[in-house]
Amino acid sequence: MQLRFWKMHGIGNDFVVLDCRHGGFPLDAAQIRALADRHTGVGFDQLLSIEPARNTACAFYYGIWNADGSPSGQCGNGVRCVAAWLHRAGALAIGQDVMIESPSGPVTVRPLGANEVTVDMGEPVFEPVRIPFAADAVANRYAIDLAGETLDIGAVSMGNPHAVVTVDDLADPALQRLGPLLTKHPRFAQGANAGFVQRLDRGHLRLRVHERGAGWTLACGTGACAAMAVLHRRGEVDDAVAVELPGGTLRIDWTGPGHPLWMTGPAAFAFEGEWPVPAATA
Ligand SMILES: N[C@@H](CCC[C@H](N)C(=O)O)C(=O)O
């Protein structure tokens, strides 16, 4: 079988997008990993499938799989690419607000141009049980044990789980070691995306993320939302923040509890093609 795909990225966080609007999702986990292989497949951080909505209030559903074949509930850079793909397919106009359904619930996308999208990502979730993160009560900071050290983290869900660590220097070589360990920390029952954030001022952050299921990425949209939300809750940033990642910058707007958080940034097409799907092994 030949699988038609579109290769896209949101500031370097790269995706393979599948049009599954008229048919079921065609791959198993081994085939997803084969497609993700950067040497023998196409390569991606996440695979995105655009499917018919299950929730009748939404126009479409999108599924998310990491490069290791694991599913995720949300993908910030990915949802902007889904919106740009729908715009190119004639299903979404510039300036139009449309609710689309992710595995963790609906979000509202609005293309600002062919390659720029703003998204109502919903409200950040701090209740530990809903992240899920093992803690008795909501707190701005949690002390966790990691590789014989105590690390001070924030924990939040943006539809997927995030640990946020503030650092003075993003070039500190210790982060290379801590990122993968934090991603698999046992207090996060489903793992976590591990964000290391340097606060430059009240409106400007620098961030690197070791993603669950994908490793270090050039950008993580939900990671940028999570870092902003954690620092906003601590009173350390204003309501509008530029988050600079290795692949580019996202703008995050949040006025606090009771309000949705908005993420704005680019979405780009790289190329499209067909991939010969290997036979299922299971
Ligand atoms: N790159 C994404 C997040 C993708 C999913 C994540 N690795 C997870 O497992 O939750 C983004 O832009 O948000």
PDBQT file of the ligand as one rigid body, heavy atoms in Angstrom, charges set to zero:
ROOT
HETATM    1  N1  LIG A 301       5.385  18.602  20.033  1.00  0.00    +0.000 N 
HETATM    2  C1  LIG A 301       4.177  18.742  20.701  1.00  0.00    +0.000 C 
HETATM    3  C2  LIG A 301       3.819  17.774  21.779  1.00  0.00    +0.000 C 
HETATM    4  C3  LIG A 301       3.702  16.348  21.230  1.00  0.00    +0.000 C 
HETATM    5  C4  LIG A 301       3.224  15.300  22.189  1.00  0.00    +0.000 C 
HETATM    6  C5  LIG A 301       4.148  15.045  23.349  1.00  0.00    +0.000 C 
HETATM    7  N2  LIG A 301       5.435  14.530  22.966  1.00  0.00    +0.000 N 
HETATM    8  C6  LIG A 301       3.446  14.108  24.341  1.00  0.00    +0.000 C 
HETATM    9  O1  LIG A 301       3.743  12.897  24.353  1.00  0.00    +0.000 OA
HETATM   10  O2  LIG A 301       2.586  14.584  25.057  1.00  0.00    +0.000 OA
HETATM   11  C7  LIG A 301       3.683  20.147  20.883  1.00  0.00    +0.000 C 
HETATM   12  O3  LIG A 301       4.018  20.971  20.029  1.00  0.00    +0.000 OA
HETATM   13  O4  LIG A 301       2.913  20.412  21.786  1.00  0.00    +0.000 OA
ENDROOT
TORSDOF 0
